[in-house]
Amino acid sequence: MKVVVVGAGYVGLVTAACLAESGNRVVGVDNDPARVALLQAGGIPIYEPGLEEMVGRNLSAGRLLFTTSMSLALEDAEVVFIAVGTPPREDGSADLQHVLAVARDIGEHTTGFKVVVNKSTVPVGTAAQVLGVIRERLALRGPTGAQVAVVSNPEFLKEGAAIDDFMRPDRIVVGVEPGVVGERARQVMARLYVPFNRHHDRTVWMDVPSAELTKYASNAMLATRISFMNEVALLADQLGADVDSVRRGMGLDPRIGHGFLYAGTGYGGSCFPKDTRALVHTAGQHGCRMQVVAAVERVNAAQKHTLVDMVLRAFGPDLRGVRLAVWGLAFKPNTNDMREAPSRHIVVELYRLGATLVLHDPVATSEAQAALADDLGIPWSELHRLQWATTPMEALEGAHALLIVTEWKCFHNPDFAAMVERLRYPLVLDGRNLYDPDTLQELGVAYHGIGRRNALGVQALASGGLRAQVGQRRQMGAGVVV
Ligand SMILES: NC(=O)c1ccc[n+]([C@@H]2O[C@H](COP(=O)([O-])OP(=O)(O)OC[C@H]3O[C@@H](n4cnc5c(N)ncnc54)[C@H](O)[C@@H]3O)[C@@H](O)[C@H]2O)c1
């Protein structure tokens, strides 16, 4: 089949590459000429494991190409995916300007019969809006014989595991309109997804509004599990319980399962924060209150301050002279995506309180530097108290504490002895609960995670006890780096 995918970002590029990999002729369209030039030259603009190889393989085989021209791309295509961004507006609603711009573009250039697929995450009613915009543009062109069906096919891939998620999906949700045109679209979509349904049919057919809502409800449920565990973790801290033991005890219940029960520094990324807000907004527009989801958001906003609170408990409110190592900036491992990453709140708050921060992320260097400079409104080159370390161990040199913000695999099993040697005070504040508190206690490391800690960690966080260490060093002229 000939397929067009509009938007060459995380979702569009993965969709284009995976559909080409399964034998289709795919044209990727993006309105960013630099992005298209990079893709045409065999590079990729994002970090996603395995994607560069897959794009390269399909470019060489001639099944995949990229262009900025919608009119060229649409020639004899059967299916057109819309996979452009739907960022949040100030009021929490989804900004549909990119989706509707693509709809206009399709309306201006389409011929014959096309199935237009909304893959972007969009509020209920958007498919109808897209169809309306396309028809408006078609009407301006006069008789063309062009016909369009709009279907909803939300995407459930996870950044960092996107190719596997697309190639071996748990489910494929497709919403089609009733009637003859909708049935024709259903047959086209069924044919397109045959390679992904070989073992058993994973497609869940439904009406369009239900498909649109399924995406938001799914993300809201996952976010709910995270915020729920974050609240359990705060309680565990007060009760002297260990949230990781609680998680394992809960997860073995098949009605609960293990997924998304990890306490941490809060969820971020390009989906959960904006999609939960958009769901609450949509509900409000229809006179409904999504009270659970609204609470999930509030808990998450507070959770992003947890590591900062720990630093303040350990060092007091004035962080001048305090040097902190930070491991992990991307919103989760295996991506360079910094959209709504909790690290941004943590680093910005600590910086504003006077701390010096030495940052390390295995992949998201330039994205993190750009995001932090933007948040602080100061060019990266002038942020002298934000320093970049090229290795995790280098970041620890002379730091008063280590903060773990993203659970990259390479942080899971570090050389703890080397860690202790480099840290000025061996305090590990673990926003991802990577380590065993007892093992670290045996090594003399004060450890405090989210709902798990050792006695040294509790002691270190008691009443700004470590401030004296920083002061002492200053008086002794011990070369505190500020
Ligand atoms: N990132 C994820 O993990 C994920 C997962 C599931 C669903 N989604 C949803 O998928 C959609 C896309 O997300 P993303 O993360 O891939 O976004 P992205 O920002 O990475 O990519 C969007 C791309 O669209 C291009 N674009 C914008 N307007 C265009 C236009 N008029 N014509 C052509 N190209 C245009 C941009 O240049 C960019 O390359 C969003 O609605 C998002 O909520 C994302």
PDBQT file of the ligand as one rigid body, heavy atoms in Angstrom, charges set to zero:
ROOT
HETATM    1  N1  LIG A 501       5.727  11.007  21.913  1.00  0.00    +0.000 N 
HETATM    2  C1  LIG A 501       5.010   9.972  22.354  1.00  0.00    +0.000 C 
HETATM    3  O1  LIG A 501       5.480   9.117  23.107  1.00  0.00    +0.000 OA
HETATM    4  C2  LIG A 501       3.572   9.822  21.939  1.00  0.00    +0.000 A 
HETATM    5  C3  LIG A 501       2.911   8.594  22.159  1.00  0.00    +0.000 A 
HETATM    6  C4  LIG A 501       1.592   8.463  21.749  1.00  0.00    +0.000 A 
HETATM    7  C5  LIG A 501       0.932   9.539  21.163  1.00  0.00    +0.000 A 
HETATM    8  N2  LIG A 501       1.596  10.724  20.976  1.00  0.00    +0.000 N 
HETATM    9  C6  LIG A 501       0.883  11.815  20.312  1.00  0.00    +0.000 C 
HETATM   10  O2  LIG A 501       1.325  11.866  18.957  1.00  0.00    +0.000 OA
HETATM   11  C7  LIG A 501       1.348  13.220  18.483  1.00  0.00    +0.000 C 
HETATM   12  C8  LIG A 501       2.733  13.563  17.968  1.00  0.00    +0.000 C 
HETATM   13  O3  LIG A 501       3.639  13.527  19.068  1.00  0.00    +0.000 OA
HETATM   14  P1  LIG A 501       5.219  13.519  18.849  1.00  0.00    +0.000 P 
HETATM   15  O4  LIG A 501       5.824  13.310  20.192  1.00  0.00    +0.000 OA
HETATM   16  O5  LIG A 501       5.568  12.608  17.742  1.00  0.00    +0.000 OA
HETATM   17  O6  LIG A 501       5.440  15.038  18.364  1.00  0.00    +0.000 OA
HETATM   18  P2  LIG A 501       6.790  15.710  17.817  1.00  0.00    +0.000 P 
HETATM   19  O7  LIG A 501       6.743  17.112  18.302  1.00  0.00    +0.000 OA
HETATM   20  O8  LIG A 501       7.959  14.856  18.152  1.00  0.00    +0.000 OA
HETATM   21  O9  LIG A 501       6.628  15.690  16.225  1.00  0.00    +0.000 OA
HETATM   22  C9  LIG A 501       5.706  16.437  15.522  1.00  0.00    +0.000 C 
HETATM   23  C10 LIG A 501       6.254  16.686  14.115  1.00  0.00    +0.000 C 
HETATM   24  O10 LIG A 501       5.228  17.277  13.335  1.00  0.00    +0.000 OA
HETATM   25  C11 LIG A 501       5.792  18.268  12.481  1.00  0.00    +0.000 C 
HETATM   26  N3  LIG A 501       4.727  19.191  12.056  1.00  0.00    +0.000 N 
HETATM   27  C12 LIG A 501       4.051  20.111  12.785  1.00  0.00    +0.000 A 
HETATM   28  N4  LIG A 501       3.139  20.740  12.024  1.00  0.00    +0.000 NA
HETATM   29  C13 LIG A 501       3.214  20.200  10.781  1.00  0.00    +0.000 A 
HETATM   30  C14 LIG A 501       2.528  20.429   9.564  1.00  0.00    +0.000 A 
HETATM   31  N5  LIG A 501       1.553  21.349   9.475  1.00  0.00    +0.000 N 
HETATM   32  N6  LIG A 501       2.885  19.714   8.475  1.00  0.00    +0.000 NA
HETATM   33  C15 LIG A 501       3.863  18.788   8.544  1.00  0.00    +0.000 A 
HETATM   34  N7  LIG A 501       4.548  18.524   9.683  1.00  0.00    +0.000 NA
HETATM   35  C16 LIG A 501       4.229  19.219  10.788  1.00  0.00    +0.000 A 
HETATM   36  C17 LIG A 501       6.862  18.895  13.352  1.00  0.00    +0.000 C 
HETATM   37  O11 LIG A 501       7.841  19.572  12.574  1.00  0.00    +0.000 OA
HETATM   38  C18 LIG A 501       7.436  17.658  14.071  1.00  0.00    +0.000 C 
HETATM   39  O12 LIG A 501       8.490  17.083  13.335  1.00  0.00    +0.000 OA
HETATM   40  C19 LIG A 501       0.881  14.066  19.665  1.00  0.00    +0.000 C 
HETATM   41  O13 LIG A 501      -0.495  14.280  19.571  1.00  0.00    +0.000 OA
HETATM   42  C20 LIG A 501       1.175  13.184  20.868  1.00  0.00    +0.000 C 
HETATM   43  O14 LIG A 501       0.346  13.466  21.958  1.00  0.00    +0.000 OA
HETATM   44  C21 LIG A 501       2.893  10.880  21.331  1.00  0.00    +0.000 A 
ENDROOT
TORSDOF 0
